Amino acid sequence: MSKLPIQSYAFLFLLFSPIACYQQNSTKGTALPHEVIHLNKVQKNTSSFKSFLGINGFEWDFFKDNQSDVDLNKVKIMQSFGGFRHYMDWERIESEKGKYTFNPTHSGGFNYDKVYQICKENNIDVLTCLKNCPPWLVNTYPENQRDVDNVPAPYGLNRSDPASYLQQARAAFQFTARYGSNKNIDSSLVSVYRRQRWHSDLVNQVKIGLGYVNYIECDNERDKDWKGPKGHQNPEEYAANLSAFYDGHRGKLGKNAGVKTADPSMKVVMAGLASPDPKYVIRMINWCKKNRGYHADGSVNLCFDVINYHFYASDATPAHDERTVGKAPELSLAGKVADDFVTMSKKYAKNTEVWVTESGYDINPKSPQRAIQIKGKSALITQADWMLRSSFLYARHGLKKSFFYMLDDVNVNDATPYASSGFADGKKKRPVADYFTQVKQLIGSYSYEQTIKKDPIIDIYKTGDKKMYVLYIPDEKGRKAIYEFNSGDSKTIKIHLLVPGSDRMKTETIAVPSGKIKLRITETPIFVEIC
């Protein structure tokens, strides 16, 4: 199959199903709460900042049009990011029931070994999102109910029973056995489909413990109520599904079912919630109490290692679905939603990590999720500012990772939400990808420490004895300000400025004999390093 039909089908599917998220609702005329920032509160055990520079994408984002040769220009674009959330259709690795293929995949002909090897070599964390029902499972449904977004259990089975999700749990086992880090797996449990599709076709080979992937996500947006009963799972049903996926429901589904059965070190990420409501997760936790019990230390035996939600910042409030435009992250509900999930995790889930795996802004001028032009600043630059500032916001609020939607547009000329939110236009990076590249190089290894001022925002990032100050105005009006920066005992600073269209920042070394200097601050972040 040629690449274009694969991409076109997948993009169309994503637009109208798992990625076309139910978005936080809005009421015209209702003021949005601004971000609440706690000053001078030092955070410990924070993630390196590159963890907040993740991207959503597909396997073809690494290959030339023939789907087999690596495209070095595409790889260079991928190097802009600290993480890759891989939308992986279940069909790719199991196009026929019980017959697993990885290199090449018998659906699409992709080399997954190479995709993940490239990420490993470039220090890009992989989160594989195993999603969508394969055709052989879809076909168990009545003809008028067949949809890849259906609940991943054969038609007619009890959705509240973990055993109903056995086939997905087995696929997760095979994937984890190959790409996880555990080499001590009974090889008789690991299989690939060795049949060639045609003469001279590459034959799949069993591989164990390649160590390429550390995180796997059980499907995408299982709270998708817009798909009706056949596609929506309530929290208890999804918890049952996830329990099978996690460890074969505590080992009850056999030696070849579940992620942890194959590799206890692989982290299982719950499906990102389209409607970011912590109550959904609380109900999942309650299911675990009843059906999985407790650990020896008294904590709940959860069926996930990471709590995950999606959020697209707009002029939305929780009342009505009438959003009209994207909003700067600090002027949206982004901070409150992050706080709600982190608070819930501390109270109910023993401080389990919280991630946001979809955020973004469109550049189409008619999209209700668009980044706006601000005075002389184009929508492309606003998109870059807001995406980067979203990363800083998520770090401030205690999340551990963030991923953005997505590498390529679905269709830049389409005003549908999320259709024009890409970081690249073909093989050319947009300013947002330039910004991510530059910031990853500068402070990718730094971690958020604290915020010392709200307006302008001044965040401090630290690695070892080094500190970096991030300064910007949290607004969307083109505001500017002069701020007197105190360099302490240091008489020299470096100012790092973002440069659209470049892989490198502009850096200026400035003498500060008095220990104070007046800086011009705008809505685009600048970075100050004390020498």
C-alpha positions as CSV (number, residue, x, y, z in Angstrom):
1,M,0.0,0.0,0.0
2,S,1.3,3.4,-0.9
3,K,2.0,6.0,1.9
4,L,-0.5,8.6,0.8
5,P,-3.6,6.4,1.3
6,I,-2.4,5.3,4.7
7,Q,-1.8,8.9,5.8
8,S,-5.0,10.2,4.4
9,Y,-7.1,7.5,6.0
10,A,-5.4,7.9,9.4
11,F,-5.7,11.7,9.3
12,L,-9.3,11.6,8.4
13,F,-9.9,9.0,11.2
14,L,-8.0,11.0,13.8
15,L,-9.9,14.2,12.9
16,F,-13.3,12.8,13.5
17,S,-12.6,10.3,16.3
18,P,-9.9,9.9,19.0
19,I,-8.1,13.2,18.5
20,A,-11.2,15.3,17.7
21,C,-11.5,15.6,21.5
22,Y,-14.5,16.7,23.4
23,Q,-13.2,20.1,24.5
24,Q,-13.8,21.9,27.7
25,N,-17.0,23.8,27.2
26,S,-17.5,27.5,27.2
27,T,-19.9,30.3,27.9
28,K,-19.6,33.5,26.0
29,G,-19.0,36.4,28.3
30,T,-17.8,34.3,31.2
31,A,-14.4,35.3,32.4
32,L,-11.8,32.6,32.5
33,P,-9.7,32.3,35.7
34,H,-6.1,33.2,35.2
35,E,-3.4,30.8,36.2
36,V,-2.7,30.7,40.0
37,I,1.0,30.7,40.6
38,H,2.6,30.1,44.0
39,L,5.7,32.2,44.3
40,N,9.0,31.0,45.9
41,K,7.8,27.5,46.3
42,V,10.7,25.2,45.5
43,Q,9.7,22.0,43.7
44,K,11.7,18.8,44.2
45,N,12.0,15.7,42.0
46,T,10.9,17.6,38.9
47,S,11.4,16.3,35.4
48,S,14.1,17.6,33.0
49,F,12.5,20.2,30.8
50,K,13.0,18.1,27.6
51,S,10.2,15.9,29.1
52,F,7.8,18.8,28.4
53,L,8.7,19.1,24.8
54,G,6.9,16.0,23.4
55,I,5.2,15.6,20.1
56,N,2.4,13.4,18.8
57,G,3.0,11.6,15.5
58,F,3.1,8.5,13.4
59,E,5.6,5.9,12.1
60,W,5.7,7.6,8.6
61,D,7.2,10.7,10.2
62,F,10.6,8.9,10.0
63,F,10.5,7.5,6.5
64,K,10.6,8.5,2.8
65,D,7.6,7.9,0.6
66,N,8.6,4.3,0.0
67,Q,8.0,3.6,3.7
68,S,11.3,1.7,4.1
69,D,14.1,4.2,3.7
70,V,14.8,6.5,6.6
71,D,14.3,10.2,5.7
72,L,17.2,12.1,7.4
73,N,15.4,15.4,7.0
74,K,12.4,14.1,8.9
75,V,14.6,12.6,11.6
76,K,16.2,16.1,12.0
77,I,12.7,17.5,12.7
78,M,12.0,14.8,15.2
79,Q,15.2,15.7,17.0
80,S,13.5,19.0,18.0
81,F,11.5,17.0,20.6
82,G,12.1,15.3,23.9
83,G,9.4,12.8,23.5
84,F,7.4,11.0,20.8
85,R,3.9,9.8,21.4
86,H,3.4,7.3,18.7
87,Y,-0.2,6.8,17.5
88,M,0.1,3.1,16.8
89,D,-2.9,1.3,15.3
90,W,-3.3,-2.2,16.8
91,E,-3.8,-3.5,13.3
92,R,-0.2,-2.6,12.4
93,I,1.2,-5.3,14.7
94,E,-1.7,-7.8,14.5
95,S,-3.5,-7.5,11.2
96,E,-4.6,-11.1,11.6
97,K,-5.6,-12.5,14.9
98,G,-2.7,-13.9,16.9
99,K,-0.2,-13.2,14.1
100,Y,2.2,-10.4,15.2
101,T,4.5,-8.5,12.9
102,F,6.9,-5.6,13.7
103,N,9.6,-5.4,11.0
104,P,7.9,-5.2,8.6
105,T,4.4,-4.7,9.9
106,H,2.1,-6.6,7.6
107,S,-0.3,-3.6,7.7
108,G,1.5,-0.7,6.1
109,G,4.9,-2.3,5.7
110,F,6.7,-0.2,8.4
111,N,9.9,-1.0,10.3
112,Y,9.0,-0.3,13.9
113,D,12.4,-1.5,15.0
114,K,14.0,1.3,13.1
115,V,11.5,3.9,14.4
116,Y,12.2,3.1,18.0
117,Q,16.0,2.7,17.5
118,I,16.2,6.2,16.0
119,C,14.3,7.6,19.0
120,K,16.6,5.7,21.4
121,E,19.8,6.9,19.6
122,N,18.5,10.5,19.8
123,N,17.4,10.4,23.4
124,I,13.7,10.8,22.5
125,D,11.4,9.1,25.1
126,V,8.8,7.0,23.3
127,L,5.2,6.6,24.5
128,T,3.5,4.1,22.3
129,C,-0.3,4.6,22.2
130,L,-1.8,1.3,21.2
131,K,-5.2,2.3,19.8
132,N,-8.0,1.3,17.5
133,C,-9.6,-2.1,17.0
134,P,-8.1,-4.2,14.2
135,P,-10.4,-5.4,11.4
136,W,-10.8,-8.9,12.7
137,L,-12.1,-7.5,16.0
138,V,-14.3,-4.9,14.3
139,N,-15.9,-7.6,12.2
140,T,-17.3,-9.3,15.3
141,Y,-19.8,-6.4,15.5
142,P,-23.0,-6.2,13.5
143,E,-22.3,-4.6,10.2
144,N,-24.0,-1.3,11.1
145,Q,-21.9,-1.0,14.3
146,R,-18.4,-1.6,12.9
147,D,-16.0,1.2,13.8
148,V,-12.3,1.1,14.7
149,D,-13.2,3.3,17.7
150,N,-15.3,0.5,19.2
151,V,-14.5,-0.7,22.7
152,P,-11.5,-3.2,22.3
153,A,-13.4,-6.3,23.1
154,P,-15.3,-8.7,20.8
155,Y,-19.0,-7.9,20.3
156,G,-21.3,-9.3,23.0
157,L,-18.7,-9.8,25.7
158,N,-19.1,-8.3,29.2
159,R,-17.2,-5.0,29.2
160,S,-16.8,-5.1,32.9
161,D,-14.9,-8.3,32.8
162,P,-11.1,-8.0,32.3
163,A,-11.1,-11.3,30.5
164,S,-13.1,-9.7,27.7
165,Y,-9.9,-7.7,26.8
166,L,-7.7,-10.8,26.5
167,Q,-6.7,-10.2,22.9
168,Q,-5.5,-6.7,23.5
169,A,-3.6,-7.8,26.6
170,R,-1.8,-10.4,24.5
171,A,-0.9,-7.9,21.9
172,A,0.5,-5.6,24.7
173,F,2.6,-8.6,26.0
174,Q,4.1,-9.2,22.6
175,F,4.9,-5.6,22.0
176,T,6.5,-5.2,25.4
177,A,8.5,-8.4,25.2
178,R,10.1,-7.0,22.0
179,Y,10.6,-3.3,22.9
180,G,10.8,-3.4,26.6
181,S,14.0,-4.0,28.6
182,N,13.4,-7.5,30.1
183,K,15.6,-10.0,28.3
184,N,14.7,-12.9,30.7
185,I,11.4,-13.9,29.1
186,D,10.4,-17.4,28.2
187,S,11.1,-17.3,24.5
188,S,8.3,-19.9,23.9
189,L,5.8,-17.2,24.8
190,V,7.1,-14.7,22.2
191,S,6.0,-15.1,18.6
192,V,6.0,-13.3,15.3
193,Y,4.3,-14.3,12.0
194,R,7.1,-15.5,9.7
195,R,5.1,-15.8,6.5
196,Q,6.3,-13.6,3.6
197,R,3.7,-11.4,1.9
198,W,5.5,-11.9,-1.4
199,H,8.7,-13.4,-2.7
200,S,11.8,-11.7,-1.3
201,D,9.7,-10.0,1.4
202,L,11.6,-9.5,4.7
203,V,10.7,-12.2,7.2
204,N,9.8,-11.1,10.8
205,Q,12.2,-12.4,13.5
206,V,11.6,-12.8,17.2
207,K,13.5,-10.2,19.2
208,I,13.4,-9.8,23.0
209,G,14.3,-6.9,25.3
210,L,15.5,-4.4,22.7
211,G,15.1,-1.6,25.4
212,Y,13.7,0.9,23.0
213,V,10.4,1.8,24.7
214,N,9.7,2.7,28.3
215,Y,6.1,3.7,28.2
216,I,2.9,2.2,26.6
217,E,-0.6,3.7,26.6
218,C,-3.7,1.6,26.7
219,D,-5.8,3.2,23.8
220,N,-6.8,6.8,23.4
221,E,-9.7,8.8,24.9
222,R,-11.7,5.8,26.1
223,D,-14.2,8.4,27.5
224,K,-15.3,9.2,23.9
225,D,-19.0,9.6,24.5
226,W,-19.5,11.1,21.0
227,K,-19.1,7.6,19.7
228,G,-22.1,6.3,21.6
229,P,-22.2,3.0,23.6
230,K,-20.2,1.0,21.2
231,G,-17.2,3.3,21.6
232,H,-17.5,4.8,25.1
233,Q,-16.3,3.1,28.2
234,N,-17.3,4.3,31.7
235,P,-14.5,4.4,34.3
236,E,-15.3,0.9,35.6
237,E,-15.3,-0.7,32.2
238,Y,-12.0,1.1,31.2
239,A,-10.4,0.0,34.6
240,A,-11.3,-3.6,33.8
241,N,-9.8,-3.1,30.3
242,L,-6.7,-1.5,31.8
243,S,-6.3,-4.2,34.4
244,A,-6.1,-6.8,31.6
245,F,-3.6,-4.7,29.7
246,Y,-1.5,-3.9,32.7
247,D,-0.6,-7.3,34.1
248,G,-3.2,-9.7,32.7
249,H,-5.5,-8.8,35.6
250,R,-3.0,-9.8,38.2
251,G,-1.7,-12.7,36.2
252,K,-5.1,-14.4,35.9
253,L,-5.2,-14.2,32.1
254,G,-2.2,-16.3,31.5
255,K,1.6,-16.1,31.1
256,N,1.4,-14.2,27.8
257,A,-1.1,-11.4,28.7
258,G,-0.3,-7.9,30.0
259,V,2.5,-5.4,29.9
260,K,4.0,-6.2,33.3
261,T,3.9,-9.9,32.6
262,A,6.5,-9.2,29.9
263,D,8.5,-6.4,31.6
264,P,7.8,-5.2,35.1
265,S,9.8,-2.0,34.4
266,M,7.6,-0.8,31.5
267,K,5.4,2.0,32.6
268,V,1.7,1.8,31.7
269,V,0.0,5.1,30.9
270,M,-3.8,5.3,31.1
271,A,-5.6,6.6,28.0
272,G,-5.6,10.4,27.8
273,L,-9.0,11.6,28.8
274,A,-10.8,13.7,26.2
275,S,-12.8,15.4,29.0
276,P,-10.3,16.1,31.7
277,D,-12.3,15.2,34.8
278,P,-10.4,13.8,37.8
279,K,-13.6,12.1,38.9
280,Y,-13.2,9.6,36.1
281,V,-9.8,8.5,37.5
282,I,-11.2,8.4,41.1
283,R,-13.9,5.9,39.9
284,M,-11.1,3.8,38.2
285,I,-9.2,3.8,41.5
286,N,-12.3,2.7,43.4
287,W,-12.7,-0.2,40.9
288,C,-9.1,-1.2,41.6
289,K,-9.8,-1.2,45.4
290,K,-12.6,-3.7,44.8
291,N,-11.1,-5.9,42.1
292,R,-7.3,-5.6,42.5
293,G,-7.0,-5.0,46.3
294,Y,-4.0,-3.4,48.1
295,H,-0.3,-3.7,48.3
296,A,1.5,-4.7,51.5
297,D,2.1,-1.0,52.3
298,G,-1.6,-0.3,52.2
299,S,-1.6,1.5,48.8
300,V,-4.1,0.5,46.2
301,N,-3.0,-2.0,43.6
302,L,-3.5,0.3,40.6
303,C,-3.6,-0.8,37.0
304,F,-1.7,2.2,35.7
305,D,1.6,4.0,36.4
306,V,0.7,7.4,34.9
307,I,-2.5,9.5,35.0
308,N,-3.1,11.1,31.6
309,Y,-5.4,13.8,30.2
310,H,-5.8,16.1,27.2
311,F,-6.4,19.8,27.2
312,Y,-6.7,22.4,24.5
313,A,-6.6,25.9,25.9
314,S,-9.4,28.1,24.5
315,D,-12.0,30.6,25.6
316,A,-13.8,27.8,27.3
317,T,-15.5,27.3,30.7
318,P,-17.2,24.2,32.0
319,A,-20.7,25.3,31.0
320,H,-21.4,25.2,27.2
321,D,-19.5,24.0,24.2
322,E,-19.2,27.4,22.5
323,R,-15.5,28.1,22.3
324,T,-14.5,30.5,19.6
325,V,-10.7,31.0,19.8
326,G,-7.6,29.6,21.4
327,K,-6.3,31.4,24.5
328,A,-2.9,32.0,25.9
329,P,-2.3,29.1,28.4
330,E,-2.0,31.3,31.4
331,L,-5.4,32.9,30.6
332,S,-7.2,29.6,30.2
333,L,-8.2,26.8,32.5
334,A,-4.9,24.9,31.8
335,G,-3.4,25.7,35.2
336,K,-6.5,24.8,37.2
337,V,-7.0,21.5,35.3
338,A,-3.4,20.6,36.0
339,D,-3.8,21.5,39.7
340,D,-7.0,19.4,39.9
341,F,-5.3,16.3,38.6
342,V,-2.2,16.7,40.7
343,T,-4.2,17.2,43.8
344,M,-6.4,14.2,43.0
345,S,-3.3,12.1,42.5
346,K,-1.8,13.1,45.8
347,K,-5.0,12.3,47.6
348,Y,-6.2,9.1,46.0
349,A,-3.3,7.6,43.9
350,K,-0.1,7.9,46.1
351,N,1.1,10.8,44.0
352,T,1.1,8.9,40.7
353,E,2.7,10.9,37.9
354,V,0.3,13.1,35.9
355,W,0.9,13.8,32.2
356,V,-0.9,15.8,29.5
357,T,-0.4,14.1,26.2
358,E,-2.4,16.4,23.9
359,S,-2.4,20.2,23.7
360,G,-2.2,22.6,20.8
361,Y,-3.3,25.5,18.7
362,D,-4.4,25.8,15.0
363,I,-3.1,28.4,12.6
364,N,-6.2,28.4,10.3
365,P,-7.7,31.8,10.8
366,K,-11.3,30.4,11.1
367,S,-10.6,27.6,13.5
368,P,-12.2,27.9,17.0
369,Q,-8.9,26.6,18.4
370,R,-6.7,29.0,16.6
371,A,-3.7,31.0,17.7
372,I,-4.4,34.7,16.9
373,Q,-2.4,37.4,15.3
374,I,-1.2,39.9,17.9
375,K,-0.3,43.3,16.6
376,G,2.6,42.7,14.3
377,K,3.0,39.1,15.3
378,S,1.7,36.4,12.9
379,A,-0.4,33.4,14.1
380,L,2.6,31.2,13.5
381,I,4.7,33.1,16.1
382,T,1.7,33.2,18.5
383,Q,1.4,29.5,18.1
384,A,5.1,29.1,18.9
385,D,4.8,31.4,22.0
386,W,1.7,29.7,23.4
387,M,3.0,26.1,22.8
388,L,6.3,26.9,24.6
389,R,4.6,28.8,27.4
390,S,2.2,25.8,27.8
391,S,5.3,23.6,28.5
392,F,6.5,26.1,31.2
393,L,3.0,26.1,32.7
394,Y,2.8,22.3,33.0
395,A,6.2,22.3,34.7
396,R,5.1,24.9,37.2
397,H,2.0,22.9,38.1
398,G,3.8,19.6,38.9
399,L,3.1,17.6,35.8
400,K,5.9,15.2,34.7
401,K,5.6,15.2,30.9
402,S,3.7,17.0,28.1
403,F,3.1,16.1,24.5
404,F,1.7,18.4,21.8
405,Y,-0.7,17.7,18.9
406,M,0.9,17.2,16.4
407,L,3.9,17.0,14.0
408,D,2.0,17.5,10.7
409,D,-1.3,19.2,9.9
410,V,-4.3,17.2,8.9
411,N,-5.2,20.0,6.5
412,V,-4.0,23.6,7.0
413,N,-6.9,24.9,4.9
414,D,-9.5,23.1,7.1
415,A,-11.1,25.2,9.9
416,T,-12.0,22.1,11.9
417,P,-10.4,22.1,15.3
418,Y,-6.9,20.5,15.4
419,A,-6.6,20.2,11.6
420,S,-3.9,22.9,11.3
421,S,-2.0,22.6,14.5
422,G,1.2,21.1,13.0
423,F,4.7,21.8,14.0
424,A,6.0,21.3,10.5
425,D,4.9,22.0,7.0
426,G,6.2,19.1,5.0
427,K,9.9,18.9,5.7
428,K,10.1,22.5,6.9
429,K,9.8,23.3,10.5
430,R,7.4,26.0,11.7
431,P,8.5,28.5,14.3
432,V,7.1,26.4,17.1
433,A,9.4,23.5,16.2
434,D,12.3,26.0,15.9
435,Y,11.5,27.2,19.5
436,F,11.4,23.6,20.8
437,T,14.7,22.8,19.1
438,Q,16.4,25.8,20.6
439,V,15.0,25.4,24.1
440,K,15.8,21.7,24.2
441,Q,19.4,22.5,23.4
442,L,19.5,25.3,26.0
443,I,17.7,23.9,29.0
444,G,16.6,20.4,28.0
445,S,18.6,19.0,30.9
446,Y,17.5,21.6,33.4
447,S,14.6,21.1,35.8
448,Y,12.0,23.6,37.1
449,E,12.8,24.9,40.6
450,Q,10.5,27.8,41.4
451,T,8.7,30.9,40.2
452,I,9.8,34.2,41.8
453,K,7.4,36.7,39.9
454,K,4.0,36.5,38.3
455,D,3.9,39.4,35.8
456,P,6.3,39.2,34.1
457,I,6.6,35.5,34.9
458,I,10.1,34.6,36.1
459,D,10.7,30.9,36.4
460,I,14.0,29.5,37.6
461,Y,15.4,26.3,36.0
462,K,18.4,24.5,37.5
463,T,20.9,21.8,36.7
464,G,23.6,21.2,39.2
465,D,24.9,24.6,40.2
466,K,23.7,26.3,37.0
467,K,20.6,28.4,36.9
468,M,18.5,29.7,34.0
469,Y,15.9,32.4,34.4
470,V,12.9,32.3,32.0
471,L,11.1,35.6,31.7
472,Y,7.9,36.6,29.7
473,I,4.6,38.4,30.0
474,P,1.6,36.0,30.4
475,D,-0.8,37.8,28.1
476,E,-2.1,37.9,24.5
477,K,-2.2,41.7,23.8
478,G,1.4,42.3,22.7
479,R,2.3,43.8,26.1
480,K,5.8,44.9,26.8
481,A,7.6,45.8,30.0
482,I,10.9,46.9,31.3
483,Y,12.1,44.8,34.2
484,E,15.2,45.4,36.4
485,F,17.0,42.1,36.7
486,N,19.3,41.6,39.6
487,S,22.3,39.4,38.8
488,G,23.5,39.3,42.4
489,D,27.3,39.2,42.7
490,S,27.8,38.3,39.1
491,K,29.0,41.0,36.8
492,T,28.2,39.2,33.6
493,I,25.0,37.6,32.2
494,K,24.1,35.9,29.0
495,I,20.7,36.6,27.3
496,H,19.4,33.9,25.0
497,L,16.7,35.0,22.5
498,L,14.5,32.7,20.4
499,V,15.0,33.0,16.6
500,P,12.3,31.7,14.2
501,G,13.7,29.9,11.2
502,S,16.9,28.8,13.0
503,D,18.2,25.9,15.0
504,R,20.1,28.2,17.2
505,M,19.2,31.0,19.6
506,K,20.8,34.4,19.5
507,T,23.1,34.8,22.5
508,E,24.4,38.0,23.9
509,T,27.0,38.3,26.7
510,I,26.5,41.5,28.7
511,A,28.5,43.1,31.4
512,V,26.5,44.1,34.5
513,P,29.0,46.1,36.7
514,S,26.3,47.3,39.0
515,G,24.7,43.8,39.4
516,K,21.4,45.2,37.9
517,I,20.2,45.5,34.3
518,K,17.0,46.6,32.7
519,L,15.5,44.0,30.4
520,R,12.8,44.4,27.8
521,I,10.2,41.7,28.4
522,T,7.5,40.6,25.9
523,E,5.1,37.8,25.5
524,T,7.9,35.7,23.9
525,P,10.1,34.1,26.5
526,I,13.7,35.2,27.0
527,F,16.3,33.3,28.9
528,V,18.9,34.8,31.2
529,E,22.0,32.9,32.4
530,I,24.1,34.3,35.2
531,C,27.8,33.7,34.4
